[in-house]
Structure formats: C-alpha cells, structure tokens
Amino acid sequence: MTQLAAANAAIAAHRFGLGEASLSALQSDPRGWLLAQIGPADAPRGDDLLSTRQALEHVKAEADKRRLAKNPPTGTTAEQLLAGHYREVTLADARSRLLTAAATQRPFTERLLLFWANHFTVSLAKGSARGLVGAFERDAIRPHIAGTFEQLLVASTTHPAMLRYLDNQQSAGPHSRAVAFAARRARQMDEGPRLTGLNENLAREILELHTLGVNGGYAQTDVTSFAAVLTGWRVGLKQIDVDQRFDPAWHEPGRKTVLGKSYPEGADALRDVLHDLARHPSTAKFLATKLARHFVADDPPAALVDRLAASYLRSDGQLGEVYRELVRSPLAWNPVPVKLKTPEEFVLSSARVLGLNERMFARRDGAGIVGLGQRIHAAPSPAGWSDRADDWLGPDAVWKRVEWATRVGERMGHTLDARALADASLGPVLSDDSRQQIERAADGAQAVALLLMAPEFQRR
C-alpha cells in the first residue's frame, strides 16, 4: 500500500468520519469507503426515546406540573412536583446521539447528521424547546440528510421544536382573527392585549442561518413579509396534534411579497417560499461554504465552494450529489489537517479509536463532554456551535482536554498498546515527533494520553 493511499485513509477516517481504530479496511479505496456511506442516517440507538408526539405529550405534562406547582396539593411541595424536570428525556436523547455515533459503521453519514443538526439548531438552552430536541433530530434531521435540501428545510422548519424554539408559537398576524379576538377580550376586561402581532425570529433565522446567509440579498421587508407567511404555524399544548401545525386563526390574511415574489395567504404559502429559498443561488453558495468550512478549512478554497455550489444547483439541491462532489474533489484532501475536533468529536473519536465505542457512554454523563465545554443538544444560540478552530483553542479549553485524556489514559493504559494503536489509527499522518513522544512515554497511561493529545489526533 502506498504512502499516499495510507495517508488518504487517515484523512477519510478522521476528517470525513469520526475516527477508526484501524485504517486497514479502507486503505484500498478511501473515497469509495465514504461514497458507499451516503444515504439516510442510521436508526438511533438507545432506550426510552420519544417520538415527536410523545415528546409533546411530555412537554404538556411538564407544563401542567409547573402550573400545579404554583398551588401544590396538600402534602406536596413545588420542588417535589418539578423534580427531574425534563432530565430523563434530555439524558436519553444525548446518550442516544453519542451511542449511535460511537457504534456506527457509517461514520461519514453520522458526521453529516451532526453537521445538519448544528445547522438547524434547536437548543435546550431555551426553555420552550426542552424535551423536544432529541425528537427533532430523530424525526426532522436524521431521515433527510441525503435527500433534497428542500425536504430537510421543510421538515426542520415545520417541526414543533423549531416552531417553539424560535417563538413562532407566539406569532400572530396583526390582522388575524386571533389578534382581533384578543383585542376585544382586552377591551372587555379593561386591560392591554396580551397578543399583539408578528414575531420575526423564525423568519429571520431561516433567511440568515438556514438558507440565504446574512449577505444573501434579503432586506428587512422580506423578513417581515416572511414572518407574516409563517403566522399560524404553531403547535398548542392544549390539543396536541403534530399533523395539525397550522392554525388559520393566527394567520395574517392577504398576499405577501418575499424577495420580489408574491405568495397567497394560507398554509401552502410557506412551502412555496421554502421551495424558492431552497433553489436560490445564495442558498447554494451559503451551504457550499458551510460544508467546505466544516470538512476542509475555516476559510475554504473558493474553487471548492464554487464546485459544491454548482453541484447543488445542477442537481436541484440533491444533497447526496453535493457530498459526492466534496469527496471526489482533490481540494478536500489537503494532507495537512487544519480543522480542530470539537469536544464532542474529540470524545467520539477517542471512543472509536480506543475500541470503547458504546462503553464510553455506559453512564449517562456524556463521558465528560460538558466539562470540555460542549453540552449535547444545548448550543448557545440559533447559530449553533462554532465551526472555527480558534474558538475551541483557548488555553483553558486545551488544558481541559489534557486532563480528560489523562483520566482516560489512567483508565485504559494497562489494556492498550498506544504505540501500535497510533500507527494503526493514524498511519503516515502521525509525525515523527508525536510518534517518539508516545514511544518514550513513562507508562501505558501516559502513552494513551499522549496519543489522544497528539496534534494529528486533535485535528482533522
């Protein structure tokens, strides 16, 4: 096997995948190994996973608890009623995501799942989304990552988790029946109306973060008009029905103009707008840039971005074709790794390379990923977790990785030959300096820690 083929196998395993204990199975055809994985994501592993309907029922039950906690029954405290608030659901969801990624035989597909889940962020950091994030990932993202972008966009936009996370639950057309009713009731009760009109959060984030990008050519008037299109798309907790997400009473009547095109009132207008956004050249460029940034470099080659955008437009947004173009492009196979693994990626690749796989996540603590600075399903904003290396390279962040690697080394050092594992999992991309440090380690524990902290392992 040539040195180049072995190096490409390491790139395939770590840059496109999630790390492999041995490169031998993919050295003969690294690109073919990746291309064969393109398709819908694996079925999620784990127990106690809720469907979207079940998750909504759980959210309703928790909301009922909170109302009851204001006046708890005799002999019961508010603390007792709220104990474990969402905890079991969120732990099961996070563990399922980690178990699936650690054990999958299709790591390229699972990395794409992580990419799109971050692109369409719904986060536990906002209370309105708690209890729904795992169901959103399983039902809206996982089945659609190799279909068309339009399918993925529609599924994510109309999922109850996204509608609640970005406040479309509270958005009503200023001239809608719901606002008129609220105004009449407020006059009767001599108080200000509680329901006043549009919330633009979802419209703005779809345009800025999900499709066109911040410089994609839209104006504030487009945000406002799109917000009007989105009115009525909501899921109430009084009557949970995931098949009835559009409430015409909350919808703004009349036609709306978005990006120069007029759309009729009603539920179908949203899908028409999303259809046009998915086919917009700015969307192609924005998605191509994000994919190239994720897999290749923080500032990806312009030629690669153009190549991916052209594939997107040529195939009418078929994501599988874009992935194939990415894998086949020589620009994606730069032998010098410049991307840094996020804490989640670092822990997952450690589990896979050390042969721990699901055992790394036997406990429900996420194997310490929170301590490394990244809580699963809890990105700090709708923009998701940063995909730039410098944002994960602070001194404190690096020291936490050293401490984590040291603990893993102490746990596994007596059962693993880190020297052999370094060669098997990294091959020729392991530098002479890193190899010598691992070989000169004082003991097995230190050798494992040095392998995990080697620049060639930390980067992809």
C-alpha angles and dihedrals in degrees: 000000000000123000090243093054091050092049091049089051089056091048091050091049098047109023098040099021135037101259132285131222090222132023095199096098094056104033094094093060116002094171092048089050089057097042091053090059097058111116141079114333121263120274107267119259124222143069134271093028115162129218117228091263092049091047091053090049088052091050090051091050091051091048089052089051091053092051091048091047090066087065106018119194117261111284094020127096127212088242091058092050093051097041112133092012104192089330099122094046095048093046092050091048094050093045091050092054092050095044092051094050094044095052104034122121088204103060095160089060091047091051088053088052090054090048095052094042087057093044091054095039120191109172140199086218086086116063096218091065098047114122092020106068097087093047089049091054093046098044106030104030112024099058095046108046094104099038125077121311088237091061090050092046094050093045093050097042096051098040113114091237093059093042090054098038094056095040101248084136086074098042119106131168110257088231096038125123090246093058092045091051091048091051093051091048092048091053091050091051094040095236138111117277115262093205113059112157148271127025109197100191098102094042092050095048094047090055098039104033108020107037129359100021127227092292095038098118104263127128135210089263088060090052091052094046092046090050087056090052089052095052112115094032101116142115117226122205096219091071112020112204117147090193092060104057097141119079110188091199090070096044122108109240124230136040122310130205119218121177090347097308125109120227128190124240120265141064096299093063092074093058090047091054092046089048090056094043091052090056097044116118090228089058091051091051094044095050092043090053093049094048092047090047092051097049105028119019143336087247101032124203110275090224091058092048090050091048093052093045091051091051090050093052094041092053095042092247098313101163094199089061091051091051090050090051090050094051094046096048114100087212090070093058101065104157092220110081112219104163118091121222112245116233090264092049091046093053093043094050090047090053092049098043094045090049093242095118109156092002089072087066100039088119120058097240097095091246091278099303091136090057089055091058106265124094113198114250091003108099111169096239143004087272088071127217117334116264095200120103096222091061090064097041105079117134093249092049092051092047091052089054090051091052092047093048090048092054091049090048091053089051098045107022096096093054102042136065098219092185094059091039092054091057094043096049102035104024116179095352088074105098123230090245094054091044092052093048091052092046092050095048115135093234144345094278093056091045091056091047091050091050092052092047095045110122089234090058096041092051130056 
